[in-house]
Amino acid sequence: MKSIKIRKSGTFYVVFDNDCYILYLLLDYKIINNKVGFPTSALTKVINVLEEKKINYEVIGEDKYMNFKTANRYDKFMKLGKEKYEKNIHFQDIMDKIKKASPTKIEKILLTIEDILDE
């Protein structure tokens, strides 16, 4: 059964790969190099959120874990987190292009956005 694997690394805990998207979605933690880190002082908060959402987790080396068995919602929140992350990356790409655009293009873009939002 899938679960978030939380590993201690110095004064931080880290999660990798698909687990990152869940913490990104639920706690707005930043993903860097396919990894999310948070301070050891935040572990209780992270665990409380995971338990509230019924997401299996395991704190490697500390005998802290939760198994919601068939009620585990790992896949649901991983998918939602990945979608949010991909939309944010797309948005940032667009913002980077806008920053490089000429003042005339920026004005056209803003007018188009306003027209769409006013529909």
Secondary structure as UniProt FT lines:
FT   STRAND          4..9
FT   TURN            10..11
FT   STRAND          12..16
FT   HELIX           18..27
FT   TURN            33..34
FT   STRAND          35..39
FT   HELIX           40..42
FT   HELIX           43..52
FT   TURN            53..54
FT   STRAND          57..59
FT   TURN            60..63
FT   STRAND          64..66
FT   HELIX           69..71
FT   HELIX           74..100
FT   HELIX           103..118
//
